[in-house]
């Protein structure tokens, strides 16, 4: 059983920073894509960022480009999301996800097989 465990959420003022972590444990698996999604109250889960293992390419939704950075430390089996210049509209529950399948549409939640439990990020104005 693959388990993804997020940490690092919290309350921060606008303009501040947070770093989210997503550690994968349990059964060893070969992932193709790992991503971050977020869901605000009353809204659908939306794509934030993804990293592709084979190419090392990273992808971001437009609203976080230049502010968020996704990375992966394979030695620690951990993915990170460094979030800078946070805005109140970044407030949401953030989820990490992973897919072992190749050539998925990395921006679509349904393409991911494994999910973390979520961590709350709240940005005050």
Z-matrix of the N, CA and C atoms (Angstrom, degrees):
N
C 1 1.444
C 2 1.524 1 109.39
N 3 1.316 2 116.98 1 122.99
C 4 1.460 3 121.84 2 177.25
C 5 1.518 4 108.69 3 -83.31
N 6 1.311 5 115.76 4 133.01
C 7 1.457 6 120.69 5 178.32
C 8 1.522 7 109.73 6 -124.57
N 9 1.312 8 115.15 7 133.77
C 10 1.458 9 121.57 8 175.90
C 11 1.522 10 107.56 9 -115.13
N 12 1.309 11 116.59 10 128.41
C 13 1.464 12 121.29 11 -176.95
C 14 1.516 13 109.07 12 -125.63
N 15 1.349 14 115.08 13 116.24
C 16 1.468 15 120.47 14 178.98
C 17 1.518 16 110.49 15 -90.06
N 18 1.310 17 114.94 16 154.82
C 19 1.452 18 122.01 17 172.15
C 20 1.520 19 108.40 18 -155.89
N 21 1.337 20 115.21 19 166.62
C 22 1.458 21 119.51 20 174.28
C 23 1.508 22 115.71 21 105.70
N 24 1.314 23 117.90 22 -4.37
C 25 1.459 24 119.27 23 177.82
C 26 1.518 25 111.35 24 -70.95
N 27 1.324 26 115.34 25 173.05
C 28 1.455 27 119.38 26 178.85
C 29 1.508 28 111.80 27 163.83
N 30 1.319 29 114.48 28 -167.02
C 31 1.465 30 122.72 29 179.99
C 32 1.524 31 108.53 30 -105.25
N 33 1.316 32 116.17 31 130.36
C 34 1.455 33 120.86 32 -179.37
C 35 1.518 34 109.17 33 -144.17
N 36 1.306 35 116.08 34 151.47
C 37 1.461 36 119.88 35 176.99
C 38 1.517 37 110.32 36 -78.85
N 39 1.313 38 115.48 37 155.48
C 40 1.460 39 120.34 38 176.75
C 41 1.525 40 109.93 39 -55.15
N 42 1.324 41 114.75 40 137.02
C 43 1.454 42 120.36 41 -176.72
C 44 1.513 43 113.68 42 93.50
N 45 1.313 44 116.38 43 -11.88
C 46 1.454 45 121.32 44 -178.86
C 47 1.523 46 112.66 45 -82.86
N 48 1.332 47 114.76 46 -174.65
C 49 1.460 48 121.78 47 -176.60
C 50 1.525 49 111.11 48 -132.81
N 51 1.312 50 114.61 49 152.94
C 52 1.458 51 123.19 50 171.93
C 53 1.512 52 107.70 51 -144.35
N 54 1.329 53 116.59 52 152.92
C 55 1.457 54 121.00 53 171.41
C 56 1.513 55 109.15 54 -123.51
N 57 1.317 56 114.76 55 120.24
C 58 1.458 57 121.12 56 176.19
C 59 1.525 58 109.61 57 -91.80
N 60 1.317 59 114.97 58 145.29
C 61 1.459 60 121.15 59 176.02
C 62 1.521 61 109.63 60 -122.28
N 63 1.315 62 115.71 61 148.98
C 64 1.463 63 121.74 62 176.34
C 65 1.516 64 107.18 63 -137.19
N 66 1.314 65 116.00 64 107.82
C 67 1.457 66 121.33 65 -178.84
C 68 1.520 67 109.63 66 -100.13
N 69 1.317 68 116.01 67 130.24
C 70 1.461 69 118.30 68 176.18
C 71 1.520 70 109.69 69 -101.40
N 72 1.299 71 115.09 70 136.81
C 73 1.458 72 120.62 71 -176.25
C 74 1.516 73 108.58 72 -144.18
N 75 1.288 74 115.01 73 179.81
C 76 1.447 75 119.02 74 -177.99
C 77 1.513 76 110.26 75 86.96
N 78 1.287 77 115.81 76 -139.06
C 79 1.470 78 120.29 77 -177.38
C 80 1.530 79 110.58 78 -64.19
N 81 1.311 80 115.36 79 134.72
C 82 1.458 81 120.06 80 176.30
C 83 1.521 82 109.08 81 -67.89
N 84 1.302 83 116.22 82 133.30
C 85 1.455 84 119.03 83 177.30
C 86 1.513 85 109.76 84 -140.84
N 87 1.295 86 115.25 85 154.33
C 88 1.446 87 121.70 86 179.72
C 89 1.513 88 107.47 87 -98.69
N 90 1.308 89 116.05 88 106.33
C 91 1.455 90 119.56 89 -176.62
C 92 1.513 91 111.12 90 -89.57
N 93 1.292 92 116.39 91 148.73
C 94 1.463 93 122.16 92 174.35
C 95 1.519 94 110.66 93 -99.36
N 96 1.302 95 116.23 94 -46.35
C 97 1.456 96 120.81 95 179.93
C 98 1.518 97 109.49 96 -133.76
N 99 1.312 98 115.01 97 142.01
C 100 1.455 99 120.73 98 170.23
C 101 1.520 100 107.56 99 -127.85
N 102 1.309 101 114.72 100 143.29
C 103 1.455 102 117.36 101 -174.44
C 104 1.515 103 113.80 102 -144.60
N 105 1.310 104 114.07 103 168.30
C 106 1.462 105 123.16 104 173.23
C 107 1.527 106 108.38 105 -118.40
N 108 1.307 107 114.79 106 134.23
C 109 1.449 108 122.09 107 174.66
C 110 1.523 109 107.47 108 -126.79
N 111 1.318 110 115.84 109 163.95
C 112 1.464 111 119.33 110 175.71
C 113 1.517 112 110.24 111 -142.67
N 114 1.313 113 114.32 112 154.95
C 115 1.455 114 119.87 113 -179.64
C 116 1.511 115 109.38 114 -141.43
N 117 1.322 116 115.24 115 117.67
C 118 1.456 117 122.02 116 176.44
C 119 1.526 118 108.79 117 -91.89
N 120 1.329 119 117.73 118 157.63
C 121 1.476 120 120.31 119 -179.42
C 122 1.521 121 111.65 120 -55.22
N 123 1.306 122 115.59 121 130.95
C 124 1.452 123 120.93 122 177.43
C 125 1.511 124 115.36 123 77.22
N 126 1.326 125 117.03 124 4.59
C 127 1.466 126 120.58 125 -178.56
C 128 1.525 127 110.17 126 -120.91
N 129 1.326 128 114.31 127 161.94
C 130 1.457 129 119.41 128 177.15
C 131 1.528 130 110.60 129 -76.73
N 132 1.323 131 114.41 130 157.94
C 133 1.457 132 119.74 131 176.26
C 134 1.532 133 108.34 132 -66.73
N 135 1.339 134 116.65 133 132.45
C 136 1.452 135 120.12 134 -176.54
C 137 1.518 136 111.50 135 -124.65
N 138 1.311 137 114.49 136 151.25
C 139 1.448 138 122.21 137 178.54
C 140 1.521 139 110.55 138 -70.37
N 141 1.335 140 115.64 139 139.35
C 142 1.458 141 121.57 140 175.79
C 143 1.529 142 110.21 141 -114.95
N 144 1.342 143 116.15 142 -53.79
C 145 1.459 144 119.59 143 -174.10
C 146 1.519 145 109.37 144 -162.44
N 147 1.334 146 116.12 145 156.33
C 148 1.460 147 121.27 146 177.71
C 149 1.512 148 109.80 147 -148.30
N 150 1.327 149 114.59 148 154.89
C 151 1.457 150 121.58 149 175.27
C 152 1.515 151 108.09 150 -130.73
N 153 1.331 152 115.83 151 136.89
C 154 1.455 153 122.10 152 -175.96
C 155 1.530 154 108.39 153 -106.60
N 156 1.327 155 116.99 154 126.06
C 157 1.465 156 120.50 155 -172.88
C 158 1.521 157 112.39 156 -65.83
N 159 1.325 158 118.23 157 -45.10
C 160 1.463 159 121.73 158 -172.26
C 161 1.521 160 112.62 159 -66.73
N 162 1.306 161 117.23 160 -36.46
C 163 1.464 162 120.07 161 -176.35
C 164 1.523 163 112.68 162 -105.06
N 165 1.318 164 116.33 163 -21.04
C 166 1.460 165 119.98 164 -173.38
C 167 1.514 166 112.64 165 77.90
N 168 1.318 167 116.86 166 2.84
C 169 1.460 168 120.29 167 -178.87
C 170 1.524 169 110.91 168 -66.63
N 171 1.317 170 114.81 169 146.70
C 172 1.455 171 121.11 170 176.71
C 173 1.524 172 108.87 171 -121.05
N 174 1.320 173 115.29 172 151.34
C 175 1.456 174 121.50 173 -176.85
C 176 1.523 175 109.11 174 -137.13
N 177 1.317 176 115.67 175 146.37
C 178 1.457 177 120.83 176 -178.09
C 179 1.519 178 110.36 177 -139.16
N 180 1.308 179 115.31 178 148.17
C 181 1.447 180 118.47 179 169.61
C 182 1.534 181 107.71 180 -72.55
N 183 1.316 182 117.18 181 152.91
C 184 1.460 183 121.15 182 -172.01
C 185 1.523 184 112.82 183 -58.31
N 186 1.315 185 117.05 184 -35.55
C 187 1.459 186 119.55 185 -173.49
C 188 1.529 187 113.89 186 -69.78
N 189 1.334 188 117.85 187 -14.47
C 190 1.463 189 119.86 188 -178.99
C 191 1.527 190 112.61 189 -113.82
N 192 1.307 191 117.64 190 -4.41
C 193 1.466 192 120.48 191 -179.27
C 194 1.531 193 110.49 192 -58.85
N 195 1.318 194 115.10 193 133.82
C 196 1.456 195 120.56 194 -178.86
C 197 1.517 196 113.83 195 85.84
N 198 1.323 197 116.98 196 -11.41
C 199 1.468 198 120.84 197 -179.99
C 200 1.531 199 112.29 198 -115.16
N 201 1.316 200 117.57 199 -36.30
C 202 1.457 201 122.25 200 -177.80
C 203 1.532 202 109.96 201 -107.57
N 204 1.333 203 115.55 202 147.58
C 205 1.457 204 121.26 203 176.21
C 206 1.520 205 109.64 204 -135.04
N 207 1.338 206 115.34 205 125.71
C 208 1.459 207 121.09 206 177.40
C 209 1.524 208 108.51 207 -97.74
N 210 1.333 209 115.75 208 143.54
C 211 1.463 210 119.89 209 177.70
C 212 1.513 211 109.18 210 -153.21
N 213 1.317 212 114.86 211 168.53
C 214 1.459 213 120.20 212 -177.54
C 215 1.513 214 108.24 213 -142.51
N 216 1.335 215 117.36 214 130.95
C 217 1.464 216 123.02 215 172.74
C 218 1.520 217 106.77 216 -107.44
N 219 1.312 218 116.88 217 101.09
C 220 1.458 219 120.49 218 -175.29
C 221 1.531 220 112.47 219 -66.39
N 222 1.313 221 117.04 220 -30.21
C 223 1.459 222 120.19 221 179.26
C 224 1.526 223 111.36 222 -65.10
N 225 1.315 224 115.50 223 -29.20
C 226 1.464 225 120.79 224 -179.70
C 227 1.523 226 112.16 225 -103.08
N 228 1.333 227 116.82 226 0.26
C 229 1.469 228 120.46 227 -177.36
C 230 1.524 229 111.39 228 51.78
N 231 1.305 230 115.46 229 43.13
C 232 1.451 231 120.50 230 -175.36
C 233 1.523 232 110.91 231 -134.03
N 234 1.315 233 114.67 232 137.21
C 235 1.454 234 122.32 233 174.94
C 236 1.523 235 108.20 234 -108.65
N 237 1.318 236 116.07 235 148.62
C 238 1.460 237 121.02 236 -177.69
C 239 1.518 238 110.76 237 -126.97
N 240 1.322 239 114.50 238 156.22
C 241 1.453 240 121.20 239 169.03
C 242 1.518 241 107.20 240 -134.23
N 243 1.315 242 115.94 241 105.19
C 244 1.453 243 121.13 242 176.33
C 245 1.518 244 107.97 243 -85.10
N 246 1.316 245 116.07 244 121.01
C 247 1.455 246 121.37 245 -176.64
C 248 1.526 247 109.45 246 -116.14
N 249 1.308 248 115.99 247 115.69
C 250 1.467 249 122.07 248 179.50
C 251 1.522 250 109.95 249 -115.27
N 252 1.311 251 115.94 250 164.53
C 253 1.469 252 122.29 251 178.14
C 254 1.528 253 110.58 252 48.74
N 255 1.296 254 115.99 253 48.33
C 256 1.465 255 120.47 254 -175.64
C 257 1.519 256 111.17 255 -65.04
N 258 1.326 257 114.27 256 146.83
C 259 1.458 258 122.92 257 -179.26
C 260 1.525 259 109.19 258 -121.48
N 261 1.325 260 117.04 259 156.37
C 262 1.476 261 118.89 260 177.85
C 263 1.525 262 112.62 261 -55.31
N 264 1.312 263 117.52 262 -32.54
C 265 1.470 264 119.91 263 -179.86
C 266 1.518 265 113.29 264 -72.26
N 267 1.325 266 118.26 265 -5.57
C 268 1.452 267 121.56 266 173.48
C 269 1.529 268 111.51 267 -82.92
N 270 1.313 269 116.93 268 -7.01
C 271 1.458 270 121.15 269 -179.83
C 272 1.520 271 110.93 270 -61.51
N 273 1.327 272 116.05 271 125.50
C 274 1.464 273 121.58 272 -177.47
C 275 1.524 274 108.46 273 -179.56
N 276 1.315 275 114.76 274 171.52
C 277 1.466 276 120.46 275 165.78
C 278 1.524 277 106.77 276 -88.06
N 279 1.305 278 115.77 277 127.67
C 280 1.462 279 121.70 278 -178.32
C 281 1.528 280 109.52 279 -102.89
N 282 1.337 281 114.61 280 132.72
C 283 1.455 282 121.88 281 -178.96
C 284 1.520 283 109.94 282 -120.73
N 285 1.326 284 116.35 283 140.01
C 286 1.457 285 118.94 284 169.03
C 287 1.526 286 108.40 285 -100.10
N 288 1.317 287 115.30 286 154.95
C 289 1.455 288 121.06 287 -176.05
C 290 1.525 289 109.18 288 -148.37
N 291 1.323 290 115.16 289 157.49
C 292 1.454 291 120.20 290 -179.88
C 293 1.517 292 110.35 291 -143.41
N 294 1.323 293 114.72 292 147.71
C 295 1.461 294 120.17 293 175.93
C 296 1.518 295 110.12 294 -134.37
N 297 1.331 296 117.34 295 131.28
C 298 1.458 297 120.07 296 175.82
C 299 1.529 298 113.04 297 -86.69
N 300 1.335 299 115.75 298 -5.79
C 301 1.456 300 119.65 299 -174.93
C 302 1.516 301 110.53 300 -88.73
N 303 1.322 302 115.30 301 142.27
C 304 1.452 303 120.61 302 -177.23
C 305 1.526 304 112.54 303 -80.18
N 306 1.299 305 113.84 304 153.61
C 307 1.456 306 122.96 305 169.73
C 308 1.525 307 113.25 306 56.69
N 309 1.294 308 114.62 307 41.12
C 310 1.459 309 118.62 308 176.39
C 311 1.518 310 109.60 309 -81.18
N 312 1.307 311 115.62 310 165.28
C 313 1.457 312 121.16 311 169.58
C 314 1.525 313 106.14 312 -82.59
N 315 1.313 314 117.44 313 96.94
C 316 1.455 315 121.80 314 -168.49
C 317 1.529 316 113.63 315 -64.85
N 318 1.307 317 117.61 316 -14.19
C 319 1.460 318 120.35 317 -179.19
C 320 1.519 319 114.21 318 -88.79
N 321 1.314 320 117.14 319 -2.33
C 322 1.461 321 121.83 320 -175.48
C 323 1.526 322 111.01 321 -106.17
N 324 1.328 323 117.62 322 121.89
C 325 1.474 324 119.63 323 -179.57
C 326 1.516 325 113.68 324 -55.56
N 327 1.325 326 117.37 325 -34.90
C 328 1.461 327 120.39 326 -175.50
C 329 1.523 328 112.66 327 -66.41
N 330 1.319 329 117.78 328 -14.56
C 331 1.463 330 121.35 329 -178.83
C 332 1.524 331 112.47 330 -81.16
N 333 1.305 332 117.48 331 -9.90
C 334 1.470 333 120.91 332 -175.11
C 335 1.517 334 110.40 333 -100.89
N 336 1.332 335 115.33 334 138.65
C 337 1.455 336 120.83 335 -175.86
C 338 1.518 337 113.23 336 -95.69
N 339 1.320 338 116.67 337 -26.29
C 340 1.456 339 119.97 338 -174.54
C 341 1.529 340 109.35 339 -124.84
N 342 1.335 341 114.57 340 139.25
C 343 1.458 342 121.04 341 -176.32
C 344 1.519 343 110.31 342 -134.92
N 345 1.321 344 115.31 343 147.48
C 346 1.448 345 120.93 344 170.46
C 347 1.521 346 110.17 345 -83.70
N 348 1.305 347 115.73 346 -179.98
C 349 1.459 348 121.59 347 -174.79
C 350 1.524 349 111.86 348 -86.14
N 351 1.315 350 117.08 349 -13.94
C 352 1.463 351 120.76 350 179.31
C 353 1.515 352 112.49 351 97.29
N 354 1.319 353 115.14 352 148.30
C 355 1.460 354 121.09 353 175.74
C 356 1.532 355 108.06 354 -137.86
N 357 1.319 356 115.84 355 135.70
C 358 1.466 357 121.10 356 -174.72
C 359 1.521 358 110.49 357 -81.05
N 360 1.320 359 115.56 358 131.58
C 361 1.456 360 122.88 359 171.58
C 362 1.521 361 107.55 360 -119.21
N 363 1.311 362 116.69 361 122.79
C 364 1.453 363 121.82 362 179.61
C 365 1.529 364 108.69 363 -124.54
N 366 1.329 365 115.62 364 124.34
C 367 1.458 366 121.45 365 -179.53
C 368 1.524 367 108.09 366 -114.22
N 369 1.308 368 115.84 367 117.78
C 370 1.465 369 120.22 368 -179.16
C 371 1.522 370 110.40 369 -92.21
N 372 1.327 371 114.15 370 148.37
C 373 1.478 372 118.98 371 -178.34
C 374 1.512 373 111.50 372 -89.19
